[in-house]
Amino acid sequence: MIIGTARVEQADIDEARSRLADIVARSIVLTKQNGLLVAICPFHSEKTGSFTVYPDQHYHCFGCGAHGDAINFVQLTRNLDFQEAVAAIIGDTLHRVAGDRRRSPAHIPAEEAISPDPAALKIWEEGELVEGTLAERYLRARAIFPPYPKSLRFHPRLRYFDGTDNASLILPGLVAAIQEPERRIVAVHRIFIDPRGDRKAQVGKPKKTLGRFRDGAVRLASATNVLGLAEGVEDALSAMALAGIPCWAAAGAGRLHSIKLPDNVHDVHVFGDNDEAGRQAAGRAARAHTALGRRVVLRFPPDGIKDWNQWLVAGAPEVVT
């Protein structure tokens, strides 16, 4: 077995590789088709499943070309190195995702417990303060200046993989803690940063979330009786600077309606993106929070401006009405 930093035994490697179907099933939903196990690929966006698990203990995606074994799968999906991945498989410490991972958080039954994702927590614990790092340079390039919320950290070596290359990249990134209503950190939202620091990494999906969260959010400030909601971290930080009210980030437009707010919040300002998808998501959020008895104000950037960070960078007035 693996103890501390001891050498990985070949027997453990072989055992870990023999558990592919079980390991994959902890992250995505597998269905049997023509004797094979098929799923929606976790490494790229698709509507029809092209990710296939084979009896000889390898997986292959016909959509993006992702290919590997159980250890490789855990390395890429859990941000672990080789030895850590083997140890997690052999020690059976991987968090099992119950049910369909692709379900909207709003459709996960309330009684289904959400446990903190070990890989997400590992990333968070390895992070450091944003100030003085590439993450600060990235935020400054977006007209977002210190001090920064404690719910944000910088990680110098995040694993990135989206199926376009069988070898994962190591990139710096801004890490945001996603907290459930009871304030537990259960997941992280990662923004991969270009090594020069002034822009997102030039990869297929520079923003990724790790871990499951039903009604949580990135808490960028303490909630008062007035709280703003925005899709992403940059937009929420921009909205705070422009409107002067605390804001949380949903880590996705499709989640604005599902965030559970503290009882002391009476007025909700939804800072939506200024496109069709953004307006639809904001409208859905307005209906959901209004139904709970809260006053909702919908806010969008002016015509020609897609999102709140773009408006801030363009030199918007300090106060948005």
N, C-alpha and C positions, 0 to 999 in steps of 0.2 A: 504493500500500500504506500501512498504518498504521505510523508510526514515533513512538515515545514518546507524547506527548500531542497530536500533530498532528491536524488535522481529519480526520474519517472521510470518505473519498471515496465518492460515490454508487455508483461501480462496485463497490467493496468491499461495500457494503451489499447491492446486487443479487446479487452473487456469493454472499454468505453466506446470503441468503434462498433461494437456489436449491438449497441442500444439505439441505433439511429431513429427508428420509428417512434419509440417512446420519447426520446429527447425532442424530436420535431413536434410531436403532439402536445408538448408542454407550451409551445409558442403559437402554433397555428392549427387550424382544424383540418384533419386529413379525412378524405373519403375514398372508398375503394372503387376503382374503375378498371375493368378488364384485368383484375388480379394485381393491380398496382395501387399504391397510395398516392393520391393527388391532392394538391392544395393551391390556394392563392399564394403566389410567391411573396415572401416577406422582404425581398430585396428590390422589388420594383413594383410600380402600380400596374394592375391589370384587373380585368373584369372576369375573365375565364381562367380557371386554374391551369397553370403550365408547370408548376413545381411538382416533381415526381420523386418518390422514394422507392428505391429498388431493393429487392431481396438480398442482393450482394452487399448491402450496407453503404450505398452511396446515393446521393441525391443529385438531380439535374433539373434546371429550369430551361425549358425550350423557348421561353420568352426573352430572358436576359443572359442566359449562358452560365448562370451561377452553378457551381459544381463542387462537390466535396463530400466529406464524411461527417460523422457525429461530432467529432472534436472540432473540426473546422466550422461547423454550424454554430456550435456554442461560442467559439471565439468571436465570430462575426456578430452574433445576435446579443451577446452578453458583455462584449468589450473585455474579454479575458485573454491572457496569453496561453500558450499551449499547455503548460503545466497546470495552470489554474483551471483550464477547461477540463482536463482529464480528472483533476481532483474533484471538481464540482459534479461530474458525471458519476464517478465511482462512489463519492460520498453521498450522492443523491441529495444535494443541497440546492438544486435548481428549482426555482419557484414554478409551480404548475399553474398555467393559465386555464381556469375552468371555463368551459363553454367556448363560444365563438369569439376569437380575438377581434374579429372585424365588426362586431356589433358596436353601434353607437353607445357611448357611455350612458345616454338617457334610457337605453333599453336593457341595461344590465339590472336584474332584479335587485331590489334593495337589500334582500336578505343575503345576497352573495357577497361574502367578505372580500375586500380588496387588501391584499397583503403587500407590504413594501417589496419592490423588486430588488433582490440582492445586488445585481449588476448595476442598477441605477444608484443604489446607495453607495456602492464602491466608488463609482465615478464621483459622486458628490463629496465623499469623504476625502478623496484625493485632490479635490479642487483647492484653489487658493483665492484670496481676495482679488477683486478685479483691478483695483488701483495699481498702476505701475506695470501692467501686463499688456499683451497683445489685445486682450479683450477691451481694455480701456481705449487703446488706439482705435479699435473697431467702432466702439460706441461714440468716441469723439468725432470720427469721420461722419457720423450720422447726427451730429449736433446734440448729442446726449452727453452731458458732462457730470463729473463727480459732484457730490458723493453718490455712490451707487448702493442699491438695496442689498441687504445681507442674503437675500434669496437668490443672488447671482454670484457665480464663481467662475474662475478661469481654470481650464484644464489644458496642460501643454501637449498631451499625447492621447488624443481620442482615436479609437479605431473607426474607420469609415469604410463602408461597403454598400454598394447599391446594385450589384449584379453586373456592372459593366466591365469588371475585371476580376479574375479569380483571386488576386492578391489584394488584401485590404490595405488601405492607406492609413498612415498615422498623421493626424492633423491637430493643430491647436483648436480650441473652441470655447465659446461662452456657454456655461451650463446654468440652467435655471431650475430651481427646485419646485416640483409640483406637489402641493400639499392638499390633503383631504380636509374636510371641514374640521376635524379634530386636530388639525395642524401637523399631523404626521407627514413626513416626506415619503411618498410612495413611488414616485417616478421622477425622471428628469427630462427636460427639453434641451436639446443640444443644437447650437448654431456653430457649424464648422467654419473656421476662419482661415483665409488665405495667409500663408506664412509671413507675408509683409504687413498684415494686420489691418489694412484699411478697407477691406471688403470681405464678403463671404467667400469661402473656398469655391473654386471653379470646378464644382462637381455636380452630378445630376440632382442630388437632393441635399442641399446644404443645411437643411433643418430637419431634425429627426427627434422623435420622442421615444424614450425607453421606459417600459413599465406600464402597468394598467392603472387608470384612475377614472372613477365614475363621475364624481361631481367636484373634483378638485380644481385648483388653478395655481398659477404662479402669483404669489402674493408680493407685489412690489411695494406695498405700503399697508399700514394698518387701516382697516375699514372704519369709517365714521358713519354718520347717518346718511352720507352721500358717498357713493362708490361708482367709479367708472370701470367698464369692461371693454377690452379690445382683443382682437384676434391674437396678435403676436407680442412678443416682449418689446421690440423696438417701438411698435405703435402705442402700446400701453405707456411706456416711458415718455414718449412724445406727447401723448394726451395729458399726462400729468404735468408736463412742463407748460403746455399751452393753456390748459383749463384750470390748473391749480387745485385739482381734486385728486384724492388717492385713486389708483387704478390697479386692477388685476389683469393678467393676461390669460386667455383661454387656451393657448397653445393649439389654435385651430379654429377657423370660423364655424365649423360644425359643432362646436362645443359651447358657444356663447349662451345658449339657452339652458344648458344642463348644470351650470355652476351653482352650487348651493351657497347662498350668502348668509352672513351672520344675521341674527334677529334684529340687531340695531340698525341695519341698513333699510332706509325708507325710500330713498331716491336713487335710482340706477340710471347712469348715463352710459348708453351703449355707443361706443366709438367705432362705427362700422367702416369697412373698406368701401370706396366709391366705385364699385363695379356691380354687375348683376348678382354674382354670388355673394358678395359682401352685404348688399342690401337685403337679399333674401335671408341671410343668416341673422342680420341685425333685427329684421322684422320678426323672425321666429323667436329671438331672444326677448324682444319687447313683449310679445304675447305671453310667453312663459312667465316672465317676472311680474307682469301686470296681473296675471291670474293668481299670483300669490299675495296680491294686495299692495304691491309697491308702485310708486309713481315712476314711469320710465320716460326718459328723454333720448330720442334718437339723434345722433350727430354724425355728419359726414363731411369730409373735406370738400372744398369748392370744386366746381367743374374743372376738369383737366388735371386734377390731382387724385391719384389712386388711393393713397393711404396717408395716415397721420404723420408718419415719419417723413414722407416726401414733402408734406406741407411744412413741417418744422425745418427741414433742410433748406427749403425754398425761402426761408425768412419770414414765416407766418407771424402775425401779431402774437404777442405773448398770451393774450386771453382770447379764448374762443367762446362765442356766445351762441 
